[in-house]
Amino acid sequence: MLIDLHCDTISVLLKKDKDSELKKNNLCVDIEKLRQGESLAQFFALFVNKEKVEDPFEYAMIMLDKFYQEVAANASELAIARNYNEMMANKAKGKISAFLTIEEGGVIKGKLENLRNFYRLGVRLMTLTWNYPNEIGYPNFDWKYQEQGLTAFGKEVVAEMNRLGMIIDVSHLSDQGFYDVASLSTQPFIASHSNSRAMTNHPRNLTDDMIRILAEKGGVIGLNFAASFLGSSETSQIGDMIRHVKQIYQAGGIEVLAIGTDFDGTAPNLDIMHAGEMNHLRDALAKNGFTTSEIDKIWYKNSGRVIKEVCR
């Protein structure tokens, strides 16, 4: 079983022709590929580039409608999950769980009521920033915002997400923003699609200190398949993935490791081409000395623990 904490498939489907469907497509993620990869749950992001849309809230709502249309069209195989119990109930029925997330906290437009309404509509995770500053805080798109943390409103968002039972995602967030979340959050938080900065000095990756703190807070870091976060190759190579997994393990232990592929949000130059080929990474982990029990933690148990502890 596999839980993948991040893909951008819904945002890509929204932009493609009307015949593009989640059931089967030429992207990295569709239901057939998820079945092949033994998916327990896929987290689907409502990704919004707020610099390219007139109203980020409205665009997110359009994408949310697309998500629910796809869930309805594939109801025999896919069902929304909002918490651990719903995920396991879906599994008992032979269905893959779809968790709904937001990638770009700017979609709530500085209003907690918008956050609450997204929660009511099924969203259970929000990536606080993407590549631009917003009302919540600052990104690590490059290094210039590294020391700028959460805004006063951003601190309110952390408290409200804790209260509601939403997972706080610090992938894309500035370094100081990470430390602000770590000091303020009363619940485990995650970096849904980030890697080790010690291995690849990219601002989107986490330092060993951050990974250690994330582990102490009970959170996880989802291994990102984007080549630029993995190494110097133009292709995202499995060997580089293993390097990052080993370093993250060294910094934070086995309990902090998870999967966050960033499928359909990365360039298609991948050793693992789609969700149906995840066994290649699993086999590589086994060859590099990880036990079946450890791989299961990386694959789904660690993420499942966070879902169980946080999501309501």
C-alpha positions as CSV (number, residue, x, y, z in Angstrom):
1,M,0.0,0.0,0.0
2,L,1.1,3.5,-0.7
3,I,0.1,7.0,0.4
4,D,1.4,9.8,-1.8
5,L,1.2,13.2,-0.1
6,H,1.3,15.4,-3.3
7,C,0.4,15.4,-6.9
8,D,-0.8,18.2,-9.3
9,T,-2.9,16.0,-11.5
10,I,-6.2,17.8,-11.0
11,S,-4.7,21.2,-12.0
12,V,-3.3,19.7,-15.1
13,L,-6.6,17.9,-16.0
14,L,-8.4,21.2,-15.6
15,K,-6.2,22.8,-18.3
16,K,-6.4,19.9,-20.8
17,D,-9.2,19.2,-23.2
18,K,-12.6,18.1,-21.9
19,D,-12.0,14.5,-22.7
20,S,-9.0,14.2,-20.3
21,E,-10.1,12.1,-17.3
22,L,-8.7,10.8,-14.1
23,K,-9.7,7.2,-15.0
24,K,-7.1,6.9,-17.7
25,N,-4.8,9.6,-19.2
26,N,-1.2,10.2,-20.4
27,L,-0.2,11.9,-17.1
28,C,1.7,10.4,-14.2
29,V,-1.4,9.8,-12.2
30,D,-4.6,8.1,-13.2
31,I,-6.7,5.4,-11.5
32,E,-5.3,2.6,-13.5
33,K,-1.7,3.6,-12.6
34,L,-2.8,4.1,-8.9
35,R,-4.1,0.6,-8.9
36,Q,-0.9,-0.7,-10.5
37,G,1.1,1.1,-7.7
38,E,-1.2,-0.4,-5.0
39,S,-2.3,3.1,-3.8
40,L,-4.1,3.3,-0.5
41,A,-4.5,7.1,-0.8
42,Q,-3.5,9.9,-3.2
43,F,-3.4,13.5,-2.0
44,F,-4.7,15.7,-4.9
45,A,-3.6,19.4,-4.8
46,L,-5.7,22.4,-5.8
47,F,-2.6,24.1,-7.2
48,V,-3.0,27.8,-8.0
49,N,-0.4,30.1,-9.4
50,K,-1.9,33.3,-8.0
51,E,0.2,35.5,-10.3
52,K,-1.5,34.0,-13.3
53,V,-5.2,34.0,-12.3
54,E,-7.5,37.0,-11.6
55,D,-9.0,35.5,-8.5
56,P,-7.2,32.7,-6.7
57,F,-10.1,31.8,-4.6
58,E,-12.5,31.5,-7.5
59,Y,-10.0,29.5,-9.5
60,A,-9.5,27.1,-6.6
61,M,-13.3,26.6,-6.5
62,I,-13.4,25.8,-10.2
63,M,-10.6,23.2,-9.6
64,L,-12.4,21.8,-6.6
65,D,-15.5,21.3,-8.8
66,K,-13.3,19.4,-11.3
67,F,-12.0,17.2,-8.5
68,Y,-15.5,16.3,-7.3
69,Q,-16.7,15.6,-10.9
70,E,-13.8,13.1,-11.2
71,V,-14.6,11.5,-7.9
72,A,-18.2,11.1,-8.9
73,A,-17.3,9.7,-12.4
74,N,-15.1,7.0,-10.7
75,A,-17.2,6.3,-7.6
76,S,-16.7,2.6,-8.0
77,E,-13.0,2.9,-7.6
78,L,-12.3,6.2,-5.9
79,A,-13.7,8.0,-2.9
80,I,-12.9,11.1,-1.0
81,A,-11.4,10.7,2.5
82,R,-11.3,13.4,5.1
83,N,-9.7,11.4,8.0
84,Y,-8.1,8.0,8.8
85,N,-11.4,6.2,9.5
86,E,-12.8,7.2,6.1
87,M,-9.6,6.1,4.4
88,M,-9.8,2.7,6.0
89,A,-13.5,2.4,5.2
90,N,-12.7,3.1,1.6
91,K,-10.0,0.4,1.7
92,A,-12.5,-2.1,3.0
93,K,-14.7,-1.3,0.0
94,G,-11.8,-1.8,-2.4
95,K,-11.6,1.9,-3.2
96,I,-8.6,4.3,-3.4
97,S,-8.9,7.3,-1.1
98,A,-8.6,10.8,-2.5
99,F,-7.5,13.5,-0.1
100,L,-8.1,17.1,-1.1
101,T,-5.4,19.7,-0.5
102,I,-4.6,23.3,-1.3
103,E,-1.2,24.3,-2.7
104,E,-1.0,28.1,-2.2
105,G,-2.5,29.5,1.0
106,G,-3.2,32.7,-0.9
107,V,-6.4,31.2,-2.2
108,I,-8.1,32.0,1.2
109,K,-7.3,35.7,0.5
110,G,-6.5,36.5,4.1
111,K,-9.8,35.3,5.5
112,L,-10.2,32.5,8.0
113,E,-13.8,32.1,6.9
114,N,-12.5,30.9,3.5
115,L,-10.2,28.4,5.2
116,R,-13.2,27.1,7.2
117,N,-15.3,26.8,4.1
118,F,-12.6,24.9,2.3
119,Y,-12.5,22.5,5.3
120,R,-16.2,22.1,5.1
121,L,-15.8,21.2,1.4
122,G,-13.3,18.4,2.3
123,V,-9.9,20.0,2.2
124,R,-7.7,18.5,4.9
125,L,-4.2,19.9,4.0
126,M,-2.9,23.3,3.0
127,T,0.5,24.2,1.7
128,L,0.9,27.6,3.3
129,T,2.8,29.3,0.4
130,W,3.8,28.5,-3.1
131,N,6.4,30.6,-4.9
132,Y,5.2,34.1,-4.0
133,P,4.6,35.9,-0.7
134,N,1.0,35.9,0.4
135,E,-1.1,36.9,3.4
136,I,0.3,33.9,5.4
137,G,4.0,34.2,4.9
138,Y,7.0,33.9,2.5
139,P,8.2,31.2,0.2
140,N,11.6,29.5,-0.3
141,F,11.3,29.9,-4.1
142,D,14.8,31.5,-3.8
143,W,16.9,32.5,-0.8
144,K,15.8,36.1,-0.4
145,Y,12.9,35.4,1.9
146,Q,14.8,32.9,4.0
147,E,14.6,34.9,7.2
148,Q,11.1,36.2,6.8
149,G,8.5,34.2,8.8
150,L,4.8,34.0,9.2
151,T,2.7,37.1,9.3
152,A,0.3,37.8,12.1
153,F,-2.5,36.4,10.0
154,G,-0.3,33.3,9.2
155,K,0.0,32.6,12.9
156,E,-3.8,32.7,13.1
157,V,-4.0,30.3,10.2
158,V,-1.7,27.8,12.1
159,A,-4.0,28.0,15.2
160,E,-7.2,27.6,13.1
161,M,-5.8,24.6,11.1
162,N,-4.9,23.0,14.4
163,R,-8.4,23.6,15.7
164,L,-10.1,22.3,12.6
165,G,-8.0,19.2,12.1
166,M,-6.2,20.2,8.9
167,I,-2.6,19.2,8.1
168,I,-0.2,22.2,7.9
169,D,2.2,21.7,5.0
170,V,5.5,23.7,5.1
171,S,6.9,22.6,1.7
172,H,7.6,25.9,-0.2
173,L,7.6,27.9,3.1
174,S,10.6,30.1,4.1
175,D,13.1,28.8,6.7
176,Q,11.9,31.2,9.3
177,G,8.3,30.3,8.4
178,F,9.2,26.6,9.1
179,Y,10.5,27.5,12.5
180,D,7.4,29.7,13.3
181,V,5.1,26.7,12.5
182,A,7.3,24.4,14.6
183,S,7.0,26.7,17.6
184,L,3.3,27.4,17.2
185,S,1.7,24.2,16.0
186,T,0.2,22.0,18.6
187,Q,-0.2,19.2,16.1
188,P,2.2,17.3,13.8
189,F,2.9,19.2,10.6
190,I,4.5,18.0,7.3
191,A,6.7,18.9,4.4
192,S,4.6,17.1,1.8
193,H,7.1,17.3,-1.1
194,S,10.6,18.3,-0.1
195,N,14.0,16.6,0.1
196,S,17.3,17.0,2.0
197,R,19.2,20.2,1.7
198,A,22.4,18.5,2.9
199,M,22.2,16.4,-0.2
200,T,21.1,19.0,-2.7
201,N,21.4,22.7,-1.7
202,H,18.0,23.8,-3.0
203,P,15.9,26.3,-0.9
204,R,12.9,24.0,-1.2
205,N,14.7,21.2,0.6
206,L,14.9,21.0,4.4
207,T,18.1,21.2,6.5
208,D,19.0,18.4,8.9
209,D,17.9,20.6,11.8
210,M,14.5,21.1,10.2
211,I,14.2,17.4,9.6
212,R,15.1,16.6,13.2
213,I,12.5,19.2,14.5
214,L,9.9,17.8,12.1
215,A,10.5,14.3,13.5
216,E,10.3,15.6,17.1
217,K,6.9,17.1,16.3
218,G,5.6,13.8,14.9
219,G,5.5,15.0,11.3
220,V,6.8,13.6,8.0
221,I,8.7,14.7,4.9
222,G,7.5,13.4,1.6
223,L,10.3,12.5,-0.9
224,N,9.9,14.7,-3.9
225,F,10.8,13.3,-7.4
226,A,11.7,16.6,-9.0
227,A,15.2,16.3,-10.5
228,S,16.3,19.8,-9.3
229,F,15.6,18.8,-5.7
230,L,17.4,15.5,-6.0
231,G,20.7,16.2,-7.6
232,S,22.6,17.6,-10.6
233,S,21.1,15.3,-13.2
234,E,18.4,16.4,-15.6
235,T,16.6,13.2,-14.8
236,S,15.2,12.3,-11.4
237,Q,17.3,9.2,-10.7
238,I,16.4,6.5,-8.2
239,G,20.0,6.6,-7.0
240,D,19.6,10.2,-5.9
241,M,16.3,9.3,-4.2
242,I,18.1,6.7,-2.2
243,R,20.8,9.3,-1.2
244,H,18.1,11.6,0.1
245,V,16.2,8.9,1.9
246,K,19.4,7.8,3.7
247,Q,20.2,11.4,4.7
248,I,16.7,12.1,6.0
249,Y,16.8,8.8,7.9
250,Q,20.1,9.8,9.5
251,A,18.8,13.3,10.4
252,G,15.3,12.3,11.7
253,G,14.9,8.6,11.9
254,I,12.6,6.2,10.0
255,E,9.4,7.7,11.4
256,V,9.9,11.0,9.5
257,L,10.1,9.5,6.0
258,A,7.2,9.5,3.6
259,I,6.4,9.8,-0.1
260,G,5.3,13.1,-1.9
261,T,6.1,12.5,-5.5
262,D,5.0,15.8,-7.0
263,F,3.8,13.8,-10.0
264,D,2.3,16.0,-12.7
265,G,4.0,19.0,-11.1
266,T,7.5,18.1,-12.3
267,A,9.1,17.8,-15.7
268,P,8.5,14.4,-17.2
269,N,12.2,13.4,-17.0
270,L,11.7,10.7,-14.4
271,D,13.3,7.3,-13.7
272,I,9.9,6.4,-12.2
273,M,7.6,7.6,-15.0
274,H,4.3,7.3,-13.3
275,A,2.4,6.1,-10.2
276,G,2.3,2.5,-11.5
277,E,6.1,2.2,-11.4
278,M,6.6,2.9,-7.7
279,N,7.8,-0.7,-7.1
280,H,11.1,0.4,-8.7
281,L,11.8,2.6,-5.7
282,R,10.6,0.0,-3.2
283,D,12.9,-2.6,-4.7
284,A,15.8,-0.1,-4.6
285,L,15.2,0.6,-1.0
286,A,15.3,-3.1,-0.2
287,K,18.5,-3.5,-2.1
288,N,20.0,-0.7,0.0
289,G,19.3,-2.4,3.3
290,F,15.9,-1.1,4.3
291,T,13.7,-3.8,5.8
292,T,10.1,-4.5,4.7
293,S,8.9,-2.9,8.0
294,E,10.9,0.2,7.4
295,I,9.7,0.5,3.8
296,D,6.1,0.1,4.9
297,K,6.6,3.1,7.2
298,I,7.9,5.1,4.3
299,W,5.2,3.9,2.0
300,Y,2.1,4.5,4.1
301,K,2.4,3.9,7.9
302,N,4.1,7.2,8.8
303,S,1.7,9.3,6.7
304,G,-1.2,7.2,8.0
305,R,-0.2,8.1,11.5
306,V,-0.2,11.8,10.8
307,I,-3.6,11.5,9.1
308,K,-4.9,9.6,12.1
309,E,-3.5,12.2,14.6
310,V,-4.5,15.4,12.8
311,C,-7.4,15.0,10.4
312,R,-11.0,15.3,11.6
